[in-house]
Amino acid sequence: MAETVNTVRRLRGEHGWSQAQLARELGVSRQTVNAIETGRFDPSLPLALRIAQLFDRQLEQVFGLKA
């Protein structure tokens, strides 16, 4: 099974946001943001879409599969 990868941590850093700030923007807990960034949690499709929209990226630019 292919491993998922995401660029949430990098994008958050580019915006200068803390995990808590991103969590507030998304309406989730800081722990959820941490779990997404570390790959321990794959977000639901609606949450993944909100994350991509917040960073003005296509979904595939934020979340993908490792080759």
Secondary structure, DSSP 8 states (H G I E B T S, - for coil): ---EEE-HHHHHHHHT--HHHHHHHHTS-HHHHHHHHTTS----HHHHHHHHHHTT--HHHHEEE--
